Amino acid sequence: MRVLRAEFIIHKMDRFSLRRNCNIFLLVLMMWLPHVLSAESINVLTPVTVTIPTRYLNDAWILCTAPIASCDANSPIPLISVDIQASSYPAFSDVDVIHNVNSNLLKSGYITFIGLDASALDDVVIGLRDGFVNVGDPWPFAFAESRVAADLLAGDSAAMADLRVFFLSDLTAFPQIFGTGGTLYRFSSASIVGAIGPTVVTPEPSTVALTALALLTLVILSRRGKRGLVIY
């Protein structure tokens, strides 16, 4: 009888220990889940249409934690990308994607596309915000068009640094993240050669899956916790 009583106590203690561990895990999960939901990882999507063949066409962007009026290279921890990669594209429509951005930190930004006309590699194709220039206007920057073209053709680290200076020195010329979009111009022929659609954000798929798993775990543990309250 004493042996059976001891086995019963051990069994009961094991059940209590398991319930306690589950309850601790459940508490930690409940504390962690709001942070997952509030600090969602998102993708920033920008549609772009180009109506002519291009070379060396790349995106350039800055994402800021500050409002748009304060968004520049000196704002707190900006994310900046100005890259030069060799490319050759026919006319196309596509969506440019910036992956894994913290939704809590993204408040504003600018994005553009800079490349060369494939039929004339000294002619720059560049996206500007709507209303910044009109068709037929001259090149609007102090930074010469020939210098931008030379940077794109060179493609080395010095050229990328130079192109970064160009982009960051005239941010207000470019379409805003969360703005209305912009237009791609070829100034040498005084023509419009494409459009930049308004930027939208979507949840990063891995974040959605992680959140769903956390919620499912929370439901399962809650139900098990309720059943575990029964003492046999």
C-alpha positions as CSV (number, residue, x, y, z in Angstrom):
1,M,0.0,0.0,0.0
2,R,2.8,2.4,0.8
3,V,4.6,1.5,-2.5
4,L,1.4,2.3,-4.5
5,R,1.0,5.5,-2.5
6,A,4.6,6.5,-3.4
7,E,4.1,5.7,-7.1
8,F,0.9,7.8,-7.0
9,I,2.8,10.8,-5.4
10,I,5.7,10.5,-7.9
11,H,3.2,10.3,-10.8
12,K,1.3,13.3,-9.5
13,M,4.6,15.3,-9.0
14,D,5.6,14.5,-12.6
15,R,2.2,15.8,-13.8
16,F,2.6,18.9,-11.7
17,S,6.2,19.5,-13.0
18,L,5.0,19.1,-16.6
19,R,2.1,21.5,-16.1
20,R,4.4,24.0,-14.4
21,N,6.9,23.8,-17.3
22,C,4.1,24.2,-19.9
23,N,2.7,27.1,-18.0
24,I,6.1,28.8,-17.9
25,F,6.5,28.2,-21.6
26,L,3.0,29.5,-22.2
27,L,3.8,32.7,-20.2
28,V,7.0,33.3,-22.2
29,L,5.2,32.8,-25.5
30,M,2.4,35.2,-24.5
31,M,5.0,37.8,-23.6
32,W,7.0,37.2,-26.8
33,L,4.1,37.1,-29.2
34,P,3.1,40.8,-29.0
35,H,6.7,41.7,-30.0
36,V,6.5,39.5,-33.0
37,L,3.2,41.0,-34.1
38,S,4.4,44.6,-33.5
39,A,7.8,44.2,-35.1
40,E,6.6,42.6,-38.3
41,S,9.1,42.0,-41.1
42,I,7.8,43.4,-44.3
43,N,8.7,43.5,-48.0
44,V,8.7,46.9,-49.8
45,L,7.3,46.5,-53.3
46,T,7.7,49.1,-56.1
47,P,6.2,48.4,-59.5
48,V,8.3,49.7,-62.5
49,T,7.6,49.8,-66.2
50,V,10.4,50.5,-68.8
51,T,9.3,51.0,-72.4
52,I,12.8,50.8,-74.0
53,P,15.7,48.3,-73.8
54,T,18.2,49.4,-71.1
55,R,21.6,48.6,-69.8
56,Y,23.0,48.8,-66.2
57,L,19.5,49.6,-64.8
58,N,19.5,49.3,-61.0
59,D,17.4,50.6,-58.2
60,A,18.7,53.2,-55.6
61,W,16.9,53.7,-52.4
62,I,17.0,55.0,-48.8
63,L,14.7,53.9,-46.0
64,C,14.4,56.1,-43.0
65,T,13.2,55.9,-39.4
66,A,12.3,59.6,-39.5
67,P,9.5,61.4,-41.3
68,I,10.1,62.3,-44.9
69,A,11.1,65.9,-44.1
70,S,14.1,64.5,-42.2
71,C,14.9,61.6,-44.4
72,D,18.5,61.8,-45.6
73,A,21.8,60.2,-45.1
74,N,22.1,61.9,-41.7
75,S,18.9,60.6,-40.3
76,P,19.0,57.9,-37.6
77,I,20.2,54.5,-38.9
78,P,19.0,54.9,-42.5
79,L,19.2,51.9,-44.9
80,I,20.8,52.9,-48.1
81,S,21.4,50.9,-51.3
82,V,23.1,52.4,-54.4
83,D,24.4,49.5,-56.5
84,I,25.8,49.1,-60.0
85,Q,25.4,45.7,-61.7
86,A,25.8,44.9,-65.3
87,S,22.4,44.1,-66.9
88,S,20.7,44.2,-70.2
89,Y,16.9,44.3,-70.2
90,P,14.3,44.6,-72.9
91,A,11.2,46.7,-72.3
92,F,9.5,45.2,-69.2
93,S,7.1,45.6,-66.3
94,D,8.1,44.1,-63.0
95,V,8.1,44.7,-59.2
96,D,11.2,45.7,-57.4
97,V,11.3,44.1,-53.9
98,I,13.2,45.2,-50.8
99,H,13.1,42.3,-48.4
100,N,12.9,42.0,-44.6
101,V,12.3,45.5,-43.5
102,N,11.3,46.2,-39.9
103,S,7.8,47.7,-40.1
104,N,8.3,49.6,-36.8
105,L,11.4,51.4,-38.2
106,L,10.2,52.3,-41.7
107,K,8.6,55.8,-41.6
108,S,9.7,57.2,-45.0
109,G,12.1,56.9,-47.9
110,Y,13.0,57.5,-51.5
111,I,13.5,55.1,-54.4
112,T,14.5,55.5,-58.0
113,F,15.9,53.5,-61.0
114,I,19.0,54.6,-62.9
115,G,20.3,53.1,-66.1
116,L,21.4,53.7,-69.7
117,D,19.5,53.6,-73.0
118,A,20.7,50.3,-74.6
119,S,20.9,52.0,-78.0
120,A,23.0,55.0,-76.7
121,L,25.2,54.3,-73.7
122,D,25.8,57.9,-72.9
123,D,22.1,58.6,-72.5
124,V,20.8,58.2,-68.9
125,V,17.4,56.7,-68.0
126,I,16.3,58.0,-64.6
127,G,13.2,57.9,-62.5
128,L,12.0,61.2,-61.0
129,R,9.0,62.1,-58.9
130,D,6.0,63.4,-60.8
131,G,6.0,67.2,-61.1
132,F,9.8,67.6,-60.7
133,V,10.4,68.2,-64.4
134,N,8.4,68.4,-67.6
135,V,9.1,66.6,-70.8
136,G,11.6,68.6,-72.8
137,D,13.3,70.2,-69.8
138,P,17.1,70.0,-69.7
139,W,19.0,67.7,-67.3
140,P,18.0,69.1,-63.9
141,F,21.0,68.3,-61.8
142,A,24.3,70.0,-61.2
143,F,25.8,66.5,-61.3
144,A,26.4,66.1,-65.1
145,E,24.5,63.4,-67.0
146,S,27.8,62.3,-68.6
147,R,29.2,61.7,-65.1
148,V,26.3,59.4,-64.2
149,A,26.7,57.5,-67.4
150,A,30.4,57.1,-66.8
151,D,29.8,55.8,-63.3
152,L,27.3,53.2,-64.6
153,L,29.7,52.0,-67.3
154,A,32.7,51.9,-64.9
155,G,30.7,49.9,-62.2
156,D,33.6,49.8,-59.7
157,S,33.6,50.8,-56.0
158,A,34.7,54.4,-56.8
159,A,31.9,54.7,-59.4
160,M,29.3,53.4,-56.9
161,A,30.5,55.8,-54.2
162,D,30.1,58.7,-56.8
163,L,26.6,57.6,-57.8
164,R,25.7,57.3,-54.1
165,V,26.7,61.0,-53.7
166,F,24.6,61.9,-56.7
167,F,21.5,60.1,-55.3
168,L,21.8,61.3,-51.7
169,S,22.5,64.9,-52.7
170,D,19.1,65.3,-54.5
171,L,16.7,63.0,-52.7
172,T,13.7,65.3,-53.2
173,A,13.9,64.8,-56.9
174,F,13.0,61.1,-56.6
175,P,9.8,59.3,-55.8
176,Q,8.9,58.8,-52.2
177,I,8.3,55.5,-50.5
178,F,4.6,55.7,-49.6
179,G,4.2,58.4,-52.3
180,T,2.4,58.5,-55.6
181,G,5.2,57.1,-57.8
182,G,7.2,58.7,-60.5
183,T,8.2,58.8,-64.2
184,L,11.3,57.5,-66.0
185,Y,12.8,60.1,-68.3
186,R,15.4,60.0,-71.1
187,F,16.5,63.6,-71.3
188,S,18.6,63.3,-74.5
189,S,15.5,62.6,-76.5
190,A,13.2,64.6,-74.3
191,S,10.9,61.6,-73.8
192,I,9.2,59.5,-71.1
193,V,10.3,55.9,-71.2
194,G,8.5,54.4,-68.2
195,A,6.8,54.7,-64.9
196,I,7.4,53.9,-61.2
197,G,4.2,52.9,-59.5
198,P,3.3,53.7,-55.9
199,T,5.2,51.6,-53.3
200,V,3.3,49.1,-51.2
201,V,4.3,46.9,-48.3
202,T,3.4,43.2,-47.6
203,P,4.3,40.9,-44.7
204,E,7.4,38.8,-45.2
205,P,6.2,35.2,-45.8
206,S,8.5,33.8,-43.1
207,T,7.1,36.2,-40.5
208,V,3.5,35.2,-41.4
209,A,4.5,31.5,-41.0
210,L,6.3,32.2,-37.7
211,T,3.3,34.1,-36.3
212,A,0.9,31.5,-37.3
213,L,3.0,28.8,-35.7
214,A,3.2,30.8,-32.5
215,L,-0.5,31.4,-32.4
216,L,-1.2,27.7,-33.0
217,T,1.2,26.7,-30.2
218,L,-0.5,29.2,-27.9
219,V,-3.9,27.6,-28.6
220,I,-2.6,24.1,-28.1
221,L,-0.9,24.9,-24.8
222,S,-3.8,26.8,-23.5
223,R,-6.1,23.8,-24.1
224,R,-3.7,21.4,-22.6
225,G,-3.2,23.7,-19.6
226,K,-6.9,23.7,-18.9
227,R,-7.1,19.9,-19.1
228,G,-4.0,19.7,-16.8
229,L,-5.9,21.4,-14.0
230,V,-7.8,18.2,-13.3
231,I,-6.1,16.2,-10.4
232,Y,-6.6,12.5,-10.4
